């Protein structure tokens, strides 16, 4: 069986030409091209904008300081860790390093021109960094999206061997399989102990004992060794494992027993050689903070005013289509289990609730999914199908936001019948106001499994931040346009 794993890994590497690309030189070349283009744009902008009526020598600046500026900026990026391989593709550290390096570059350019007594145009200097910094960040964002797309398509994969106890290995494997954009392909597990099963409880192949980690890493040409809980019996064993792997070109990762925790809730706290992790508690209390409520009220009221002509036109279209009411009210469960009337534009025939049993009987439905939604629900009207396609039926919920029953961002507002089936852990969703949009919507909406919907909602409750709310609102625009899971 292990021979089959080796052969499969080598075959997949052979047909993946992207693995031959070294990311560091490519990133440096792209950044240098962006900085060079920014210098050209800055020179053009300075020549077009005649500051104080002074003439400007475009060719002089580009010829004298063009290449040195590119070199200084690249050196600053290197020194700031902007090319460290562990920051590519995930987290905000990459963008932070680029911003910090650009600040250093601006200072270095100014100092170099002062010491060299070169009179660099202040307008060129201003435009260079005004244009260059956003372009560098945009380039990193585009590169990240390309990298994640390659990972999802099975390209540029890193082979991962997980060392740990069976349950911990399965838990980490589930996360890596779910988050394919990370580009980590688990090829097997190493378990402690002499009597090893052929597979973990969830079916991952066991390649051997953790005592043979180094031999198996070399045998299977592994890129990453990930130590999960139960991998070693003591800190001394882990230190020895690190020594043994020192001569190999393999990354060594250690996964604490934490999942679905935002990075900014964890801070390292070294103490006498002991690498402690300070873990900030859940932020469910912060979600109900007054600042979030103020944010919801101001932006909710603004959206009501801006979108009132659209909502008026939709109401007329619904009424004219079948003569029924434009609005649909449904009792939902809000924060702390309090009930409220959720407002929506009616997208189904009048009396649709009375027909749900017939529709459920004739529809393919995941029995483990508490929420029932059918992609081809016959109760949806022609106008309603269009409204659902672009989530326009949810616009009246802005009034729920203004009144304080809902938030712009939060968990999906459930029915009482759904809440009655909740596992005790799932009741944490009710500690905050439900939202018009949320992680569940920007991640697939009705296409998500019940388990994934719950996981995303609980992640939001425990890891809330106003920055996350803004990001989710921005991603909602893309989710609405693509209409993934909207039915």
N, C-alpha and C positions, 0 to 999 in steps of 0.2 A: 504493500500500500504506500509506503514512504517513497518507493521508487517512482510510483505513479505521480505523486505530488511533485517530485523533482523534475520529472519529464514534463509535466504540465506547466510548471513555472518557467522552465527554459523555453518551451514552445511559445508561451505568451510573450516572453521578453523578445524572442526572435521576430515576432510579427508586429512589435510595437516600435516603430522607428523613432517615436518621440523620446524614448529613453536615451537615445544617443545625444540628445540636445543638453548641453550644460547650461543650467538656468542662470548662473552667475554672469558669464560673459554676455549672454543674450540681454539680461536686465541692464547691464552697464552700457551696452551699445544702444539700447532703446532710450535710456535716460540721456546719453550723450547726444543722440539725435534730437530729442525733445528740447534739451538746453540750447543746442545750436539753432533750432527753429525759433526758439523764444528770443534769441539774440537778434536774429534777422527781423522778427516781428517788432522787437523793441526799437531797433534802428529805424525801421519804416515808420513806426508810430512817432518817434522823436522828430523825424524829418517832416512829417505831416503836421504835427502839433508844434508850431514855432513858439517856444516858450520865450517870453519877453522880447520877441522879434529877433532873437540871436540866430545866426547861421549855425548849421550843424554839419560836421564832417562825418558822414555815414561810413565811408570806406575806411577812414582813419581809425575809428573806434573798433570796427570789426576786425581790421587787420592787426591792430596792436593788442587788443585785449580779448578778442573772440575765443581763440584756443585756450589761453590761460584761464579764462572764466569757466570754460567747460571742464578743464582739468581740476581747478579748485573745487568746483561744485561736486564733481565725481568723488574726489578725495574726501570731501565733507560727508558725502553719503556713505562711503566706505567706513569712515571713522565713527559714524553715528549708528552703525549696525543696520543700515537700510537694506543690506544685501545678505543678511543672515538667512540661511535656508529655512529656519524654523518659523519665520514670520511671514513667509510667502503664502498667500491664499487664505488666511484666517486672522481674525482679530484686528484691533485698531492700532497695534504697535507699529505696523508697517507705515501707516500714514503719519503717525506721530514722529517716527524717525526721519521721514522725508521732510516734515516741517522743521524739525530741529536742525537737520543738516542744511536746509536752505537758509535758515537764520545764520548759521555759522558761515556759510558761503558768502552771504551778503557782507558780513563783518570782515571776512578775509579779503574780499575784493576791495572794500573801502580802505583797509589798512595797506594793502599792496599798492594801490594807486597813490596813497599819501606818501608812503616811504619811497616809491619810485618817482614821485613828483610828476605823475601823469594826470592831467586835468580831464578826467572822465566826465562826460556829460551827465549832469544830475538827472535830466529827463530820461536818458538812455538807461541809467541805473534803476530809476523808478519803474519804468516800463518792463525792464528785463525781469525783475522779480515779481511784478504784478502779473505778468503773463506766464512766467516760467513756473512758479509754484503751483497754480491751478492746473497747468498742463501736466506737470509731473504727477500730481495726485490723480488726475484723470487717467493718465497712462497706467498708473499702478492699479486703478480700479478696473480698467479694461483688461489688463493682464491677469488680474485675479479672476475676472469672469471667464476669460478664455481658459485659464488653468482649471477652474472648477468644471467647466464644460468638458474638457478633455478627461478629467477624472471620472465624471459621470458616464462618459462613453467607454470607459475601460482603458483609457490611454494614460501613459505616464504614471503608472501605478507603483506604489512602494509595497513590497512584500513584507508582511508582518507576521512575526511569531510571538504568540502570547504565552507568557509563563505565569502560572498561578493555580489557585484552586478551581475546580470545575465550575462552580457557580459564578465566581468572579470572572473567569475567562468567558463564559457565555454572556454575561452582562456587558462586558467591554466589546465582545464580538457583535452583539446586537446593535450597539451604538455605531460601530464602524460600518456595519452593513447598511444601516439606515442612513447615515450621513456619507453617502458615496462621494460627495464633492471633496472630501478630505483626501481621496486618492490612496487609501490604505486598504490593501487586500490581504485579509487574514488567510494564511495557508494551513495553519494548524496550531495545536496547543502543546505545551510541555507542562506536565503535572508533577508535583512532588510525590515521593513515595516509590516503593518497589513494584507493587501490584497495580498496574495501570489498565484502565479500560481502553477499548479501541476508540471510543468516541466520548465526548462530553454529553451531558443530559440533552442538549439541544442539537446534537449531531455533528459537532466540529471534530475533525479527526485529531486524535492524540498521536503525535509523532515520536514521543519518547519521554524520558524523565528529565526533570529540570536539572539534575546533576550533570547531564550531558549537553548543557546549553551551548557551549562554545562549539563542540563538534557538530551539532545539528545546525547551528547558524551557518557554518562554513559548508556543510553538506548540502543545504537547501538554498544557498546563496541569498540569504535573508538581508533585507535593507534595514529593518527596524525590529528590535527586540523590546517588547512591551511587558514590563513586570506588573502584574496585577496583585490583588490581595491573595495571600496564601502561597506566594511564589517561593519565599524563603522563610526560614524559621527565626532568623535574627539579623540584626544590622551587619554583623560580621560576615554572614553569608552573602548578603547583597554587595558588600564592599569587595569581597573576593570575586564575585561574578563580574563586577566592573573591571577589576584587574585582569581577569581572564579575557574579557572582550576588548581590552585596551589595544591589542595588536590588530584587531579586525577593523574594517571600514564600515562599521554598523552603528546606527543610532540606537541609543539606549534610553527608553522612556519608562517612567514610573507613573502608574495610574493610582491615585488615592481612591478610596471607596466613596467617591462623589460623582454623581452624574446629574445633568440638567441644572448645573450651578453656573451662574454668570461669572466670568473671570474677575470682575471688579469686586466680587464678594470674598475673594481669596487673596490673602497677602502673606508672603513669606516672612517668617520671623525667626532667623537663626539664633540659636542660644547654645553656647559652649559646644559647637560642632553638631548640635542637634537641629536638623532642618524642620522647624515647625511651620505649620500652615494655620494662619489665623482665619477662621471661617465666620464671616458675618452672617447673622441670622436672617431668616426670610423677611421680605419687605412688604408683606401683605398690609401691615399697618400704614406704611408710607403711601400705598396706592390710594388709600382713603384720605390722604392729606389734603388740606385746603387748597394748596397750590394746584393740584390736579383738577380739583372742582372748579377753580377759577379759570383754568385753561379751557376746560370743557364748556363752561358757560360763555366765555368770550368768543371762542371760535365757533361754537355751535350756533350762537345768535347771529354771528356774521354770515355763516353759511346759509342760515334760514333766509336772511335778507337777499343774499346773492342768488340763491336758487329758487326763490319764490315764483318767478315767471315759469321756470321749468316745471315745478310742482303743480302749478295752476293748469298748464297745458296737459300734463299727464292725467290730472283729475278729470278734465273734460273728455279726453280720449277714452278713459275707462268707462265713464258714464254713457258716452255715446255708443260704445260697442255693444252693450247688452242691457242698458237701462238700470243696472245695479249701482249700489253705492261705490264711491271711489276709494274710501278708506276701509281698512279691515282692522278690527281690534281683537287682540288675543291676550288672554291672561298669562303672564309670564312671572317667573320667580326672579327677584332682584337680590340686592345685597342683604345679607343676614336672613334670607328666606322670605323677605317681604314681597308681596305681590303688587304688580302694577299692570296697566293696560298698555301693551306694546302696539304702536301704530305702524301700519304698512299700507302701501297702495295695494288694493285687491288685485291679485294676479290669477285667482282661480274663480270658478263659477260660484254663484251664490249657493250657500249650503254645502260647501266642499267638505266641511268637517264630518258631515253625516255620511259621506261616501268613502271615508278613509279605510274602513275595514275591507270593502270590496277591492280597492286599489292595492292594499297590502297583500291581499290574497293572490292577486294575479301579477305581482311584481317580484322580481328577484331582489332579495333583501338579505343583508347580513344579520343573522339572528342575534349576534353578539353586539350589534350596533344599536344602542338605545334610541338614537335619533333616526327616524324614518324619513328617507327622501328617495324619490324615484326619478330617474333621468327622463322617463317618458310618461310622466303623470298625466292621465287624460283630463284631469280636472283643471289644468292650466289653460287659460284662454290664449288666443293669438296675441292680444295686446300684452297679457301677462308674461308670455314667453319672451317677448322683446324686453320687457322691464327687467326680468330676471337675468337675461343675457348680460345686461350692463349694471345689474344691482340697483336699478332706479326704483324698484319697489320698496327699498329700505330708506329712502329719503325722509319720509315723515318721522322716522326715529330721531331726527334732529330735534324735534319738539320734546321727545323723551329726554334727550340730553340736556336741553335748556331747563326742563323742569326738575332735573336731578335724579330721575329714575335710572338713567343710563349714563354711560361715558362714551366719548368718541372711540376709545380703545379699551378693550377688556375681553373677558371670556364671553362666549355666546350665551344669550339669554335663554335659559331652559324653560320647558313646560313643567308643571307640577308632576305630571305622570313620569317624566324623565327623572326628576329629582327623587321620586319615590324608589327608583331602581338604582340610585347611586350607591357605590361602595363608600364606606365611611371616609376614606381618603379623598374622594372626589368632592366632598362637601366643602373643601377649601376653596373651590371655585366661587362659592357664595360669600366669601369674605370681602369681595370687592364688587363695585357696580359692573353689570354686564356692559359690553361694548358694541357699537355699530360695526366695528372691525376689530381684528385682533390677529394674533399669530396663526390661529386656525384658518382665517380667511386668506391671508397672504401665502399660506402654505398648501392650499388645495381645496379648502372648504369641504364640500360634500364628498370629494374623492378620498378624503382621509378616513382611515379606520377609526373606530371609537377609541382605541388605545392611544393612537397618535393625537387625536383631538384633546383627550384628557391631559396627556403629557404636555402639550403646548400650552394649554390653559394654566396648568399648575406651574409650569416654568414662568409664565408671565406674572402670576401672582407672587411668586417667591423672589423674582429677579427684576421687579419693576424699576424703571427709571424714566424720567421725562425724555431723555434722549432716545430710549427705545420706543416710546410712544410716537415721537416724530418720525423715526425710521419706519415704523409700521404704517403710519399714515401715508408716507411717501410710497411704500411698496404696495399699498392698497390700490393706487392708481394703476400700476402695472397689472395687478390681479384682476381689476375690473375690466381693463382693456382686453386681456387674454381670455377672460371668462372661464378659467379653469375651475371645474367643480361647481359652476353656477347653473343650477337647475332646480 
